[in-house]
Amino acid sequence: MPRDVTDYLRGPEVDLSEMIWQMPPAYHQRREEDNTITFFRSGQPKGEENFALRLTIKNGHITKVIQGPALSDEDLEQIHNKIEQNLLQLTGDHFHRGVLFSSTPIQGSWRYKDKFQILPPPPESPMPGPGHDFGFARYPFVLELKYSGSANFKINMMRGTKTTEELSYLFSSLLEGSIYGLGQRPRSHWVLLPERRSFWQRLFAKTRRWDVGFCNEFYTLGDMGKIHKFSSNDHLPPLPFEESKKYYLERCDSLNSDGLKLPENFEESLDRFFSLPIEKRESYLRAGYYFQRSSMIFDYSSSISYIALIQAVEAIMPSISSSEVCETCKSTLRKGPTSLFAEFLESLLGNSSDAHRHLKVFYSVRSALSHGGKILHLDRVGGGGVLSMGELARFINLRRIVRLALVKWLYE
């Protein structure tokens, strides 16, 4: 008979991804559905009578764990012991070094309490060449962070990588330009390789030859991954600050050649994020994820990038309350998603903002895009001219409004 082992395996206390890695090899076969992950003994049919363990998930967190008929008590105890040893018995503070990329160069350092610090890349680091126009280059910088360690090497790497990724979502929504990492999924592209011929060989060549190759995305700064402490930043200039209102209304979506600046309220915004209840923190990270992906995908599809901006707002919108019922016809009286979207942003930005006049238009464009009714002129072959310029201006305005809403949500 299936039985509830949520408390025994400390389900709500452990990270879902880390929990999956504690399953013995004999139970790595699994079936994933909307809100459950069910494990089976390898080589056995995936039937209800053969399941070993079932996790019930809500918003990425484990809420219930059920032991099935195929999981013996001995194997259950083994899973319990691995959870206690690898996930719950902390081994003190560990440090991790990663690399992120910014559309604005980082020329100083900044540390947030004892949680993380931003550093410029070492002088010998590979950087965008002079042939890359400013605004399209991606400048590397170092992110060092602290997390609670485990006795398991794999878990430590997961925690360091996950925290790096989550901080990149925060930076994307709170700082100027676009910031992201390479992620965990390797991607390859056809690229123009560096010229191998000398200047004189190119000058006197009878034919022009382009050297191309199918190459992996990759970057390293030498000592990556686990480190023993924060690097000293005494020899580095601090990152400069700018008044917050001017920062978010004027600077964030401009091409700034003077290097990355921070808003004056950056530390307070981080304080507010880290003090949020776990569910609201997860909502904000999802919003940051969509905001970041909007920047990353823009060169491939402006239409999908536009949709991602709207989804960033939807990630922090409150759930729709029960609808009122008309006393005469008994039909539900519910505001449509366009009105709810506009009202939510107005509640954050205020009626004094010039943005509220455009909010319903923004959402109606999103609806047409997401339901296949149109694509932006920017994405059409040969797209350009007045229509594309208008779309680009609307996109930049929407991006500014969404970023401002994400910041103000932290202060509500």
N, C-alpha and C positions, 0 to 999 in steps of 0.2 A: 504494500500500500504506500502511495506517495505520502511524504510527511514534510512539514515545514521545518527547515533548518536555518532560517534566516538569522536568528540570534546566534546559533552555534558557529556559523561561518562569518558572522559580523557583517552581513551584507551591506547595510546602509553606510557602514564606516569605511569601506574600501573602494578604491577606484575600479571602475568597470574593466578597463583595459588591463590593469594589473591583475585583477581577479581571473581573467581568462587565461593568463599565463601560469596560474597555479594549478590548472587541471592536469592530471597525469596524462602521459602520451597515449594511453589506451582510450582516452575519452576526447581526443581532439576533433572528432567528427561532430559537426554541429549544424543546426538550422536556425537562421536568424529571421525573425519576423518583426512587425512594427514595434511591439513593446515586450518581446520575449526573446531570449536566446536559450535554445535547448541543446544539451550535449548528449551524445550517444556513444556507446562503445564502438570502437572502430571495427568495421566489417559487418556490423549488425544492421538490419533494416531500421529505417527511421520511423518506427511506429510508436504509438502512445504507450504500448506495453513494454517498449524497449528503451525508454529514455532514462538517462542517468541523473542529470541535474538540469533544472530549469530556473533561469534568472528572469524575473520580471523587472522591466526597466521603465523609468519615468524621467524624462529630460536628461537622459544620459547617466542616471544614477540607479543603483540596485535598490529595489524596494522589497523584494521577496525572493527567497531561494527555496526551491522544492527538491527534495531527494526523490529520485525515481526508482523503479524496481531494478534497473540495471546497475545501480551504484551500490556496491557493498559497503557495510559499515566500516570495514578496514580502510577502503579507499577514501571514504568520507573523512575519516580521522586523518588520513595523510594530507588531504586538501586543507583541513583545519589547521594542522601543524605548519604547513607551508605558508598559510595566510598569517598565522601568528608570527612566524620567524621572519618572513620576507617583507610583509606589508605593515605590520603593526608594531613590531619591535624596532624602533628607530635607533640609528647608530650615530646620532649627532648631526651637526651641520655639514653638508657637502656643498661644493661649489662647482659650477659648470660655466664653460666659456663657449659661446656660439657666435655666429656671424649673421647679421641682417644687412639689408640694402635699403638705401634711401635715395630719393630723387634729388635731395639736397645734400651736399657734402658735409660731413661731421668733422669739425675742426677744434673740438674741445671735449671735455669730459663732464659728467654729472653723476652723482650717486644718490640713490633714493634710500635713505636710512641704512638698514643692514640687509636689504632685499636684493638690490641689483645696482649695477652701474653701467653707464654708456661711455665707451672710449673710442677715439679715432683709431683707424688701423695703423699698424706699425709702418714706419717710413718705407720699408722695402716691399710693402704689399702691392700686388697687382691692382692697378687702377684703370678707369676708363681712359682711352687714349685721346689725343687732341682732335681726332677726327669725329668724335661724338659730340653732337650739339648739346648744349646745356638744356636740361629739362627732359632729355631722353636717356641720359646716362643713369646708371644705378651705382651709387657709391657705397662700398662696403664699410661697415663699422662693427665694433666688438661689443657684445653684450655679455657681461658676467653677472651671474645670479647665484643666490643661495637657496637651498631646499633641504628638507628633512631627509636624511639618507637612510638607505636600507643595506642589509648585509648581502643583498643580491645585486650583482653587477648589472644585469639586464634591467632590473627595476630602476636602478640609479640612472641609467642612460635614458630610460623612458621618462622619468621625472624631469631630468634636465632638459630634454628635448621638448616635452609638453609645456613646461613653464616658459621656455624661449618662444614657442609658437604663440602662447596666450599673451605674453607681453607684446609681441608684434601686433596683435589685434588691438591692444590698448594704444600703442604708439600710433597706429594708423588712424584711430578716431580722435586722438588728442593732440597730435603734432602735425605740422605742416607737410605738404607734399604727399608722397606715398612711401610707405615702409613695409617691407615684407621679407621673408626668408625663402630659401629654395624649397623648403618642405621635405617630406620623406619619400615622395614618389619621384623616382628619377625620370627626367624628361630629356629627350634628344631632339636636335634640330639640324636641318641643313644650314651650314654657316659658311661665310666667306673666311677662309683661313688667312693668317698673316702672310704677307708677301715674302717669299723665300729668295727671290732673285735680288741681286744688287741693283743699285740705281742705274748703273751703266748698262746692265743686262736689260733692264726694262726700257731704257732710253733707246737702244738700238734694236730692240726686238721687232721683227717683221709683223708679228701677229700678237694681239692682246690675249693673254691667257688668265683665266680666273681660277684660282685654287679653291675648291670647295670640299667640305667634308661633313659627314653625319656625326655630330659630336654630342656628348652628354653635357648637361648643365653641371657645373662643379665649381667650387671655390673653397680655398682653405687659407688659414692664416698661421699655419704651423701647429702650435699647441692648442688643439681644440678638444672639446669634451671636458673631462674631469680635470679640475685644478684644485689646489690645496687652500687657496685664500684669494681674496680680491687683489688684483694688481695695484701697485701704487700709482696714484694719479697726481702726485705732488708736482711733477715736472710738466704737467699739462695745463693749458689755460682752461678755465671753466666755460661751459657753454653759456652764451649770453641769453638774457631774458627780454621779453617785450610785453608791454601792457596787454592784458588778455583780450579786451574788447577789440582793440586794433588788430591783434594777432588773428582772431577768428573771423573778423569781418573783412580784412584787407589782405593779410599776408598769406594765409594758408593755401590759397589756390593761385598764387602768383609764382613766377619763375624767379627764385631768389639766388643770386650768385654769391651772397655774402655768408653762406654757410647756414647750417641748421640753428634756429633759435628756439627757445622754449617759452611758452606762455607763463606769465607770472603766477598763475593759479595751478600750475602743473602738479606740484607736490600735493596741494589740497585736493585736486581731482583724483589723484592716486589714493590718497587717504580715504576719500569717500568710496571709491571702488572697493578697496580691500575691506571696508567695514560693512559692505552690503551683505544681506543674507545670501546663502549659497544659490538659491533659485534666481534671485535678481542678478547676482554676479554672472551666472551662466547666461542669462538673457543678454546682458551687456556684452559678453564675449561673443555671442552669436551675432549681435549687431556689428561689433568690430570686425568679425570674420567677413560678413557680407560687404562692409564698407571697404575692407582691404581687397577683397576679390574683385570689387568693381574697378579698382585701379589696375589690378593685374590683367584683367580680361579686356580692357578698353581697346587695346591695339588689335585684338582679334575680333571683337564684336561690341560695338558701341551699344547695340540694342540690349544684349545680355548685361552689360555693365550698368545700363540705366535701371533694369529690373532689380539688380543687386542693391542699388542705392535705396530703392523703395523697401526691399526686404530688410535692410538694416533698420529702418524705422519700425517695420512690423514686428521685429524681434523684441522690441521693448514696449510695444503697445499692450495695454491691459487686455485681458480676455473679455470678450463681449458678454455683458450681463444678460440675464433672461429678458426676453422681449415683452413689451406691454401688449395687451389684447384689446382690440376694438370692441366696445360694448355692444355696438349695433350688429356688425357682421362677423364678429368673433375671429377676424383674421389678425395675424401678428403685425405689430407696428414696430418695425426694426429699421434703423438707419442703414443705408448701404455702406459698403466698404470705402467708397470715395469720401463720403461725408465724415465717417469715423476717422479716416486718415487725416483729413484736413483739420478736424476739430482737435485731434490729439496734438498735431504740430502747433496749432494756434495756442493750445494750453501751455506749451513749452516756450514758444517764441513770443507770445503776446500779440495782441491786435495791433500794436503800434508798428510791428515789423512790416516792411513792404512785401514780405514773402507770402503772407496769407492769401493775397489775391491770386497767386499762381498755384496754390496747393492742389486744388481739384483738377486743374489742367495736368499737373505732374502725374497724378494718380490715374487719370483717364488715359494718358499716353502709356503708362505701365500696363493697364488692363489690355489695351490693344496689342501691345507687344507680347505679353505673356500668354494670351489666348490665340496667338498666331494671326491676328488681324492686320499686322503691319510689321515692317522693320524700318529702322531709322534710315533716312537718306544717306547718312554718313557711311552706312554699311553696303550701300548699293555700288555695283561696279560703275566706276566713273562718277561716283557721288561727289558733289562739290557745289560751289556757287552759293547763292543766297539761302537755299533751304538748309544746306549743311551748316552754314555759319549760324543760322538761327537755332538749329538743334544743338550745336556745340555751346552756344551761349546759354541755352536752357539747361543743358547738362551741367555746366560749371556752376550755375546758380543753384540747381538742385543739390549738387555736391556740397556747396557752402552751407545751405540750409540744413541738410542732414547732419553734417559734422557739428554744426552749432546746436542742433537738437540733442545729439548724443552727449555733448558736453553739459548742456543745461539739465538733462535728465538726471545726471549725478547729483545735482543740487536741489532737486525737488524733494 
